Amino acid sequence: MRSSTRHVVDAKLRPEHGHYSDPPLLVLASLASGPKHGHAMIDDIESLCGSRLGPGTLYGAIARLEEQGWIEPLPPEDRRRPYRITTEGVAVLQTKLATLQRFAKTGLKRLEAL
Protein backbone atom coordinates (compact mmCIF):
# COMPACT_ATOMS: atom_id res chain seq x y z
CA MET A 1 0.00 0.00 0.00
CA ARG A 2 1.40 3.41 -0.94
CA SER A 3 1.79 5.83 1.95
CA SER A 4 -0.67 8.31 0.42
CA THR A 5 -3.49 5.77 0.41
CA ARG A 6 -2.60 4.53 3.91
CA HIS A 7 -3.62 7.95 5.25
CA VAL A 8 -7.00 7.61 3.55
CA VAL A 9 -7.57 4.23 5.19
CA ASP A 10 -6.40 5.55 8.59
CA ALA A 11 -8.88 8.45 8.36
CA LYS A 12 -11.72 5.95 8.03
CA LEU A 13 -10.55 4.16 11.17
CA ARG A 14 -10.19 7.35 13.22
CA PRO A 15 -13.50 9.24 13.38
CA GLU A 16 -11.93 12.33 14.95
CA HIS A 17 -10.17 13.01 11.64
CA GLY A 18 -13.55 13.50 10.01
CA HIS A 19 -14.80 16.26 12.31
CA TYR A 20 -15.43 19.57 10.60
CA SER A 21 -14.70 22.77 12.48
CA ASP A 22 -15.64 26.16 11.10
CA PRO A 23 -17.79 27.55 13.94
CA PRO A 24 -19.52 30.37 12.01
CA LEU A 25 -20.43 28.04 9.15
CA LEU A 26 -21.63 25.39 11.59
CA VAL A 27 -23.85 27.95 13.35
CA LEU A 28 -25.33 29.11 10.04
CA ALA A 29 -26.00 25.52 8.99
CA SER A 30 -27.68 24.79 12.32
CA LEU A 31 -29.90 27.85 12.09
CA ALA A 32 -30.88 26.95 8.52
CA SER A 33 -33.29 24.40 10.02
CA GLY A 34 -34.93 27.03 12.23
CA PRO A 35 -34.27 29.33 15.21
CA LYS A 36 -32.34 27.89 18.14
CA HIS A 37 -30.75 28.97 21.41
CA GLY A 38 -27.11 28.21 22.18
CA HIS A 39 -27.45 24.79 23.82
CA ALA A 40 -29.76 23.57 21.04
CA MET A 41 -27.18 24.73 18.46
CA ILE A 42 -24.40 22.86 20.26
CA ASP A 43 -26.45 19.65 20.19
CA ASP A 44 -27.56 20.16 16.58
CA ILE A 45 -24.01 20.85 15.37
CA GLU A 46 -22.74 17.74 17.14
CA SER A 47 -25.40 15.60 15.44
CA LEU A 48 -24.71 17.32 12.10
CA CYS A 49 -20.97 16.76 11.91
CA GLY A 50 -19.63 15.21 15.11
CA SER A 51 -17.99 18.42 16.36
CA ARG A 52 -19.05 19.71 19.76
CA LEU A 53 -18.44 23.43 20.12
CA GLY A 54 -17.61 24.82 23.53
CA PRO A 55 -19.68 27.75 24.80
CA GLY A 56 -16.85 30.25 24.23
CA THR A 57 -16.39 29.13 20.63
CA LEU A 58 -20.12 29.11 19.99
CA TYR A 59 -20.85 32.53 21.46
CA GLY A 60 -17.79 34.03 19.77
CA ALA A 61 -19.12 32.79 16.42
CA ILE A 62 -22.61 34.06 17.27
CA ALA A 63 -21.23 37.53 18.08
CA ARG A 64 -19.32 37.70 14.77
CA LEU A 65 -22.29 36.47 12.75
CA GLU A 66 -24.59 38.96 14.45
CA GLU A 67 -22.14 41.82 13.76
CA GLN A 68 -22.10 40.81 10.08
CA GLY A 69 -25.89 40.74 9.94
CA TRP A 70 -26.00 37.05 9.06
CA ILE A 71 -27.99 36.06 12.16
CA GLU A 72 -30.24 38.00 14.52
CA PRO A 73 -31.47 37.46 18.05
CA LEU A 74 -35.10 36.80 18.80
CA PRO A 75 -36.91 37.78 22.01
CA PRO A 76 -35.71 35.70 24.99
CA GLU A 77 -37.59 32.53 25.93
CA ASP A 78 -37.25 32.02 29.68
CA ARG A 79 -33.53 32.63 30.22
CA ARG A 80 -32.48 31.55 26.72
CA ARG A 81 -31.97 33.76 23.70
CA PRO A 82 -32.77 32.09 20.37
CA TYR A 83 -31.24 33.25 17.10
CA ARG A 84 -32.33 32.94 13.50
CA ILE A 85 -30.48 33.17 10.22
CA THR A 86 -31.15 36.29 8.13
CA THR A 87 -31.76 36.47 4.39
CA GLU A 88 -28.17 37.60 3.92
CA GLY A 89 -27.01 34.72 6.14
CA VAL A 90 -28.88 32.25 3.94
CA ALA A 91 -27.13 33.65 0.85
CA VAL A 92 -23.73 33.42 2.55
CA LEU A 93 -24.41 29.84 3.68
CA GLN A 94 -25.50 28.81 0.16
CA THR A 95 -22.35 30.31 -1.35
CA LYS A 96 -20.01 28.75 1.22
CA LEU A 97 -21.64 25.32 0.93
CA ALA A 98 -21.45 25.44 -2.88
CA THR A 99 -17.73 26.20 -2.59
CA LEU A 100 -17.25 23.31 -0.16
CA GLN A 101 -19.18 21.03 -2.46
CA ARG A 102 -16.89 21.88 -5.40
CA PHE A 103 -13.85 21.43 -3.16
CA ALA A 104 -15.06 18.04 -1.89
CA LYS A 105 -15.96 16.82 -5.37
CA THR A 106 -12.52 17.74 -6.71
CA GLY A 107 -10.73 16.30 -3.69
CA LEU A 108 -12.62 13.00 -3.89
CA LYS A 109 -11.91 12.76 -7.61
CA ARG A 110 -8.20 13.23 -6.91
CA LEU A 111 -8.30 10.51 -4.26
CA GLU A 112 -9.79 8.10 -6.81
CA ALA A 113 -6.64 8.56 -8.88
CA LEU A 114 -4.39 7.33 -6.07
VMD Tcl script that builds the backbone (N, CA, C; Angstrom):
set m [mol new atoms 342]
animate dup $m
set s [atomselect $m all]
$s set {name element resname resid chain x y z} {
  {N N MET 1 A 0.850 -1.173 0.000}
  {CA C MET 1 A 0.000 0.000 0.000}
  {C C MET 1 A 0.896 1.236 0.000}
  {N N ARG 2 A 0.638 2.176 -0.895}
  {CA C ARG 2 A 1.396 3.411 -0.938}
  {C C ARG 2 A 1.057 4.239 0.288}
  {N N SER 3 A 2.022 5.048 0.740}
  {CA C SER 3 A 1.793 5.829 1.952}
  {C C SER 3 A 0.641 6.818 1.799}
  {N N SER 4 A 0.413 7.345 0.592}
  {CA C SER 4 A -0.673 8.312 0.415}
  {C C SER 4 A -2.036 7.664 0.617}
  {N N THR 5 A -2.203 6.421 0.206}
  {CA C THR 5 A -3.488 5.767 0.413}
  {C C THR 5 A -3.630 5.257 1.842}
  {N N ARG 6 A -2.535 4.982 2.523}
  {CA C ARG 6 A -2.603 4.534 3.910}
  {C C ARG 6 A -3.280 5.600 4.759}
  {N N HIS 7 A -2.994 6.878 4.485}
  {CA C HIS 7 A -3.624 7.954 5.246}
  {C C HIS 7 A -5.132 7.988 5.024}
  {N N VAL 8 A -5.573 7.644 3.836}
  {CA C VAL 8 A -7.003 7.606 3.548}
  {C C VAL 8 A -7.653 6.502 4.369}
  {N N VAL 9 A -7.047 5.344 4.411}
  {CA C VAL 9 A -7.572 4.229 5.189}
  {C C VAL 9 A -7.580 4.580 6.671}
  {N N ASP 10 A -6.481 5.169 7.182}
  {CA C ASP 10 A -6.404 5.547 8.592}
  {C C ASP 10 A -7.508 6.529 8.962}
  {N N ALA 11 A -7.827 7.473 8.072}
  {CA C ALA 11 A -8.875 8.451 8.362}
  {C C ALA 11 A -10.214 7.761 8.575}
  {N N LYS 12 A -10.462 6.685 7.858}
  {CA C LYS 12 A -11.717 5.952 8.025}
  {C C LYS 12 A -11.753 5.255 9.384}
  {N N LEU 13 A -10.606 4.868 9.892}
  {CA C LEU 13 A -10.548 4.161 11.166}
  {C C LEU 13 A -10.533 5.111 12.358}
  {N N ARG 14 A -10.303 6.379 12.137}
  {CA C ARG 14 A -10.193 7.347 13.222}
  {C C ARG 14 A -11.234 8.436 13.008}
  {N N PRO 15 A -12.395 8.310 13.618}
  {CA C PRO 15 A -13.499 9.245 13.379}
  {C C PRO 15 A -13.158 10.702 13.678}
  {N N GLU 16 A -12.253 10.944 14.623}
  {CA C GLU 16 A -11.929 12.333 14.950}
  {C C GLU 16 A -11.300 13.073 13.777}
  {N N HIS 17 A -10.744 12.363 12.827}
  {CA C HIS 17 A -10.174 13.006 11.644}
  {C C HIS 17 A -11.256 13.549 10.725}
  {N N GLY 18 A -12.467 13.070 10.863}
  {CA C GLY 18 A -13.555 13.502 10.005}
  {C C GLY 18 A -14.358 14.671 10.545}
  {N N HIS 19 A -14.032 15.151 11.745}
  {CA C HIS 19 A -14.797 16.264 12.314}
  {C C HIS 19 A -14.512 17.540 11.544}
  {N N TYR 20 A -15.545 18.309 11.313}
  {CA C TYR 20 A -15.433 19.574 10.600}
  {C C TYR 20 A -15.547 20.705 11.608}
  {N N SER 21 A -14.663 21.686 11.508}
  {CA C SER 21 A -14.701 22.767 12.484}
  {C C SER 21 A -14.515 24.124 11.816}
  {N N ASP 22 A -15.597 24.778 11.542}
  {CA C ASP 22 A -15.644 26.163 11.101}
  {C C ASP 22 A -16.849 26.735 11.836}
  {N N PRO 23 A -16.644 27.186 13.089}
  {CA C PRO 23 A -17.789 27.548 13.936}
  {C C PRO 23 A -18.833 28.454 13.291}
  {N N PRO 24 A -18.466 29.551 12.617}
  {CA C PRO 24 A -19.523 30.374 12.009}
  {C C PRO 24 A -20.347 29.613 10.973}
  {N N LEU 25 A -19.699 28.809 10.154}
  {CA C LEU 25 A -20.425 28.037 9.147}
  {C C LEU 25 A -21.323 26.991 9.811}
  {N N LEU 26 A -20.831 26.377 10.870}
  {CA C LEU 26 A -21.633 25.394 11.591}
  {C C LEU 26 A -22.867 26.041 12.220}
  {N N VAL 27 A -22.711 27.237 12.758}
  {CA C VAL 27 A -23.852 27.949 13.349}
  {C C VAL 27 A -24.874 28.282 12.257}
  {N N LEU 28 A -24.406 28.799 11.140}
  {CA C LEU 28 A -25.327 29.112 10.044}
  {C C LEU 28 A -26.071 27.864 9.581}
  {N N ALA 29 A -25.359 26.753 9.434}
  {CA C ALA 29 A -25.995 25.516 8.990}
  {C C ALA 29 A -27.026 25.036 10.006}
  {N N SER 30 A -26.727 25.184 11.281}
  {CA C SER 30 A -27.679 24.788 12.320}
  {C C SER 30 A -28.935 25.642 12.257}
  {N N LEU 31 A -28.759 26.945 12.111}
  {CA C LEU 31 A -29.905 27.855 12.088}
  {C C LEU 31 A -30.712 27.755 10.794}
  {N N ALA 32 A -30.136 27.116 9.771}
  {CA C ALA 32 A -30.876 26.949 8.519}
  {C C ALA 32 A -32.107 26.062 8.717}
  {N N SER 33 A -32.124 25.254 9.772}
  {CA C SER 33 A -33.294 24.404 10.020}
  {C C SER 33 A -34.290 25.068 10.967}
  {N N GLY 34 A -34.000 26.306 11.371}
  {CA C GLY 34 A -34.930 27.033 12.234}
  {C C GLY 34 A -34.211 27.678 13.407}
  {N N PRO 35 A -34.878 28.624 14.075}
  {CA C PRO 35 A -34.274 29.328 15.210}
  {C C PRO 35 A -33.906 28.373 16.339}
  {N N LYS 36 A -32.804 28.703 17.014}
  {CA C LYS 36 A -32.342 27.888 18.143}
  {C C LYS 36 A -31.606 28.773 19.146}
  {N N HIS 37 A -31.582 28.335 20.389}
  {CA C HIS 37 A -30.745 28.965 21.408}
  {C C HIS 37 A -29.410 28.220 21.434}
  {N N GLY 38 A -28.471 28.736 22.197}
  {CA C GLY 38 A -27.110 28.208 22.185}
  {C C GLY 38 A -26.985 26.718 22.432}
  {N N HIS 39 A -27.595 26.210 23.500}
  {CA C HIS 39 A -27.455 24.794 23.816}
  {C C HIS 39 A -28.034 23.918 22.704}
  {N N ALA 40 A -29.157 24.328 22.140}
  {CA C ALA 40 A -29.757 23.570 21.041}
  {C C ALA 40 A -28.830 23.570 19.820}
  {N N MET 41 A -28.130 24.693 19.572}
  {CA C MET 41 A -27.177 24.735 18.458}
  {C C MET 41 A -26.021 23.778 18.705}
  {N N ILE 42 A -25.508 23.762 19.936}
  {CA C ILE 42 A -24.395 22.863 20.261}
  {C C ILE 42 A -24.794 21.417 19.968}
  {N N ASP 43 A -25.974 21.013 20.422}
  {CA C ASP 43 A -26.447 19.648 20.187}
  {C C ASP 43 A -26.675 19.373 18.708}
  {N N ASP 44 A -27.275 20.337 18.003}
  {CA C ASP 44 A -27.556 20.158 16.577}
  {C C ASP 44 A -26.262 20.037 15.777}
  {N N ILE 45 A -25.290 20.881 16.083}
  {CA C ILE 45 A -24.009 20.850 15.371}
  {C C ILE 45 A -23.304 19.524 15.621}
  {N N GLU 46 A -23.373 19.036 16.845}
  {CA C GLU 46 A -22.742 17.743 17.138}
  {C C GLU 46 A -23.401 16.623 16.327}
  {N N SER 47 A -24.714 16.640 16.223}
  {CA C SER 47 A -25.396 15.599 15.440}
  {C C SER 47 A -25.151 15.784 13.939}
  {N N LEU 48 A -24.940 17.018 13.515}
  {CA C LEU 48 A -24.711 17.323 12.102}
  {C C LEU 48 A -23.356 16.826 11.618}
  {N N CYS 49 A -22.307 17.068 12.420}
  {CA C CYS 49 A -20.967 16.761 11.913}
  {C C CYS 49 A -20.025 16.117 12.924}
  {N N GLY 50 A -20.491 15.866 14.135}
  {CA C GLY 50 A -19.633 15.213 15.113}
  {C C GLY 50 A -18.754 16.153 15.899}
  {N N SER 51 A -18.782 17.439 15.610}
  {CA C SER 51 A -17.995 18.416 16.355}
  {C C SER 51 A -18.858 19.028 17.448}
  {N N ARG 52 A -18.311 19.092 18.653}
  {CA C ARG 52 A -19.049 19.708 19.761}
  {C C ARG 52 A -18.342 21.008 20.108}
  {N N LEU 53 A -19.012 22.121 19.834}
  {CA C LEU 53 A -18.438 23.430 20.123}
  {C C LEU 53 A -18.575 23.741 21.606}
  {N N GLY 54 A -17.534 24.325 22.166}
  {CA C GLY 54 A -17.614 24.819 23.530}
  {C C GLY 54 A -18.390 26.120 23.553}
  {N N PRO 55 A -18.897 26.512 24.715}
  {CA C PRO 55 A -19.682 27.750 24.804}
  {C C PRO 55 A -18.914 28.984 24.326}
  {N N GLY 56 A -17.640 29.099 24.659}
  {CA C GLY 56 A -16.851 30.253 24.226}
  {C C GLY 56 A -16.734 30.327 22.715}
  {N N THR 57 A -16.486 29.190 22.100}
  {CA C THR 57 A -16.385 29.126 20.634}
  {C C THR 57 A -17.721 29.466 20.002}
  {N N LEU 58 A -18.798 28.863 20.533}
  {CA C LEU 58 A -20.125 29.112 19.987}
  {C C LEU 58 A -20.508 30.579 20.089}
  {N N TYR 59 A -20.387 31.151 21.279}
  {CA C TYR 59 A -20.848 32.526 21.456}
  {C C TYR 59 A -19.923 33.536 20.778}
  {N N GLY 60 A -18.664 33.189 20.578}
  {CA C GLY 60 A -17.786 34.027 19.766}
  {C C GLY 60 A -18.245 34.056 18.321}
  {N N ALA 61 A -18.609 32.882 17.799}
  {CA C ALA 61 A -19.116 32.794 16.424}
  {C C ALA 61 A -20.444 33.528 16.300}
  {N N ILE 62 A -21.318 33.371 17.292}
  {CA C ILE 62 A -22.614 34.061 17.270}
  {C C ILE 62 A -22.405 35.570 17.233}
  {N N ALA 63 A -21.496 36.080 18.050}
  {CA C ALA 63 A -21.235 37.530 18.081}
  {C C ALA 63 A -20.753 38.028 16.723}
  {N N ARG 64 A -19.827 37.296 16.093}
  {CA C ARG 64 A -19.315 37.701 14.774}
  {C C ARG 64 A -20.416 37.655 13.716}
  {N N LEU 65 A -21.213 36.596 13.741}
  {CA C LEU 65 A -22.291 36.472 12.754}
  {C C LEU 65 A -23.344 37.558 12.940}
  {N N GLU 66 A -23.626 37.893 14.185}
  {CA C GLU 66 A -24.594 38.955 14.455}
  {C C GLU 66 A -24.052 40.307 13.984}
  {N N GLU 67 A -22.767 40.576 14.227}
  {CA C GLU 67 A -22.142 41.824 13.757}
  {C C GLU 67 A -22.205 41.938 12.242}
  {N N GLN 68 A -22.070 40.808 11.543}
  {CA C GLN 68 A -22.099 40.812 10.079}
  {C C GLN 68 A -23.520 40.863 9.524}
  {N N GLY 69 A -24.503 40.711 10.388}
  {CA C GLY 69 A -25.887 40.741 9.936}
  {C C GLY 69 A -26.363 39.431 9.354}
  {N N TRP 70 A -25.645 38.335 9.632}
  {CA C TRP 70 A -25.998 37.046 9.062}
  {C C TRP 70 A -26.935 36.248 9.959}
  {N N ILE 71 A -27.001 36.621 11.233}
  {CA C ILE 71 A -27.988 36.056 12.155}
  {C C ILE 71 A -28.533 37.207 12.992}
  {N N GLU 72 A -29.679 36.973 13.642}
  {CA C GLU 72 A -30.245 37.996 14.515}
  {C C GLU 72 A -30.895 37.332 15.720}
  {N N PRO 73 A -30.840 38.022 16.857}
  {CA C PRO 73 A -31.466 37.459 18.051}
  {C C PRO 73 A -32.973 37.635 17.996}
  {N N LEU 74 A -33.657 36.727 18.627}
  {CA C LEU 74 A -35.103 36.803 18.799}
  {C C LEU 74 A -35.381 37.144 20.261}
  {N N PRO 75 A -36.605 37.498 20.597}
  {CA C PRO 75 A -36.908 37.779 22.012}
  {C C PRO 75 A -36.574 36.563 22.881}
  {N N PRO 76 A -36.078 36.808 24.094}
  {CA C PRO 76 A -35.710 35.701 24.988}
  {C C PRO 76 A -36.907 34.802 25.314}
  {N N GLU 77 A -36.608 33.525 25.481}
  {CA C GLU 77 A -37.586 32.534 25.934}
  {C C GLU 77 A -37.048 32.002 27.260}
  {N N ASP 78 A -37.754 32.308 28.340}
  {CA C ASP 78 A -37.251 32.022 29.682}
  {C C ASP 78 A -35.903 32.738 29.827}
  {N N ARG 79 A -34.847 31.989 30.088}
  {CA C ARG 79 A -33.531 32.625 30.221}
  {C C ARG 79 A -32.664 32.378 28.991}
  {N N ARG 80 A -33.247 31.882 27.936}
  {CA C ARG 80 A -32.479 31.550 26.724}
  {C C ARG 80 A -32.800 32.531 25.615}
  {N N ARG 81 A -31.777 32.859 24.837}
  {CA C ARG 81 A -31.968 33.758 23.696}
  {C C ARG 81 A -31.807 32.954 22.413}
  {N N PRO 82 A -32.896 32.770 21.666}
  {CA C PRO 82 A -32.771 32.094 20.373}
  {C C PRO 82 A -32.275 33.064 19.293}
  {N N TYR 83 A -31.723 32.483 18.254}
  {CA C TYR 83 A -31.239 33.249 17.103}
  {C C TYR 83 A -31.833 32.641 15.852}
  {N N ARG 84 A -31.910 33.462 14.804}
  {CA C ARG 84 A -32.329 32.945 13.505}
  {C C ARG 84 A -31.388 33.494 12.443}
  {N N ILE 85 A -31.311 32.760 11.348}
  {CA C ILE 85 A -30.485 33.171 10.220}
  {C C ILE 85 A -31.249 34.239 9.438}
  {N N THR 86 A -30.535 35.232 8.926}
  {CA C THR 86 A -31.154 36.289 8.131}
  {C C THR 86 A -31.114 35.909 6.648}
  {N N THR 87 A -31.780 36.698 5.838}
  {CA C THR 87 A -31.764 36.468 4.392}
  {C C THR 87 A -30.334 36.533 3.864}
  {N N GLU 88 A -29.573 37.495 4.339}
  {CA C GLU 88 A -28.167 37.597 3.924}
  {C C GLU 88 A -27.372 36.386 4.406}
  {N N GLY 89 A -27.674 35.913 5.611}
  {CA C GLY 89 A -27.012 34.718 6.136}
  {C C GLY 89 A -27.294 33.488 5.291}
  {N N VAL 90 A -28.523 33.366 4.817}
  {CA C VAL 90 A -28.879 32.246 3.936}
  {C C VAL 90 A -28.050 32.313 2.653}
  {N N ALA 91 A -27.920 33.493 2.081}
  {CA C ALA 91 A -27.134 33.651 0.846}
  {C C ALA 91 A -25.667 33.295 1.086}
  {N N VAL 92 A -25.124 33.741 2.215}
  {CA C VAL 92 A -23.732 33.424 2.550}
  {C C VAL 92 A -23.570 31.913 2.726}
  {N N LEU 93 A -24.488 31.288 3.455}
  {CA C LEU 93 A -24.411 29.841 3.677}
  {C C LEU 93 A -24.484 29.091 2.357}
  {N N GLN 94 A -25.393 29.476 1.469}
  {CA C GLN 94 A -25.496 28.812 0.163}
  {C C GLN 94 A -24.192 28.919 -0.615}
  {N N THR 95 A -23.590 30.101 -0.613}
  {CA C THR 95 A -22.347 30.311 -1.346}
  {C C THR 95 A -21.210 29.488 -0.758}
  {N N LYS 96 A -21.081 29.501 0.562}
  {CA C LYS 96 A -20.011 28.749 1.217}
  {C C LYS 96 A -20.184 27.243 1.018}
  {N N LEU 97 A -21.411 26.751 1.119}
  {CA C LEU 97 A -21.640 25.315 0.928}
  {C C LEU 97 A -21.395 24.896 -0.520}
  {N N ALA 98 A -21.733 25.748 -1.470}
  {CA C ALA 98 A -21.451 25.435 -2.877}
  {C C ALA 98 A -19.944 25.350 -3.109}
  {N N THR 99 A -19.194 26.239 -2.480}
  {CA C THR 99 A -17.729 26.202 -2.590}
  {C C THR 99 A -17.186 24.915 -1.978}
  {N N LEU 100 A -17.683 24.554 -0.799}
  {CA C LEU 100 A -17.249 23.314 -0.156}
  {C C LEU 100 A -17.612 22.091 -0.992}
  {N N GLN 101 A -18.760 22.146 -1.621}
  {CA C GLN 101 A -19.185 21.034 -2.462}
  {C C GLN 101 A -18.223 20.854 -3.638}
  {N N ARG 102 A -17.857 21.969 -4.286}
  {CA C ARG 102 A -16.895 21.883 -5.401}
  {C C ARG 102 A -15.556 21.365 -4.905}
  {N N PHE 103 A -15.113 21.855 -3.755}
  {CA C PHE 103 A -13.848 21.427 -3.157}
  {C C PHE 103 A -13.875 19.925 -2.867}
  {N N ALA 104 A -14.947 19.456 -2.232}
  {CA C ALA 104 A -15.064 18.044 -1.886}
  {C C ALA 104 A -15.104 17.171 -3.140}
  {N N LYS 105 A -15.849 17.594 -4.130}
  {CA C LYS 105 A -15.959 16.816 -5.373}
  {C C LYS 105 A -14.588 16.673 -6.030}
  {N N THR 106 A -13.851 17.770 -6.098}
  {CA C THR 106 A -12.524 17.736 -6.706}
  {C C THR 106 A -11.571 16.892 -5.873}
  {N N GLY 107 A -11.609 17.080 -4.562}
  {CA C GLY 107 A -10.734 16.303 -3.686}
  {C C GLY 107 A -11.005 14.812 -3.776}
  {N N LEU 108 A -12.278 14.421 -3.791}
  {CA C LEU 108 A -12.623 12.999 -3.894}
  {C C LEU 108 A -12.209 12.418 -5.247}
  {N N LYS 109 A -12.339 13.214 -6.274}
  {CA C LYS 109 A -11.914 12.764 -7.605}
  {C C LYS 109 A -10.407 12.521 -7.616}
  {N N ARG 110 A -9.654 13.402 -6.966}
  {CA C ARG 110 A -8.200 13.231 -6.906}
  {C C ARG 110 A -7.830 11.997 -6.101}
  {N N LEU 111 A -8.585 11.713 -5.055}
  {CA C LEU 111 A -8.300 10.505 -4.264}
  {C C LEU 111 A -8.545 9.243 -5.074}
  {N N GLU 112 A -9.515 9.267 -5.956}
  {CA C GLU 112 A -9.787 8.099 -6.805}
  {C C GLU 112 A -8.588 7.765 -7.676}
  {N N ALA 113 A -7.798 8.753 -8.008}
  {CA C ALA 113 A -6.644 8.557 -8.883}
  {C C ALA 113 A -5.451 7.934 -8.152}
  {N N LEU 114 A -5.513 7.901 -6.830}
  {CA C LEU 114 A -4.391 7.329 -6.071}
  {C C LEU 114 A -4.339 5.830 -6.154}
}
mol reanalyze $m
mol bondsrecalc $m
mol representation Tube
mol addrep $m
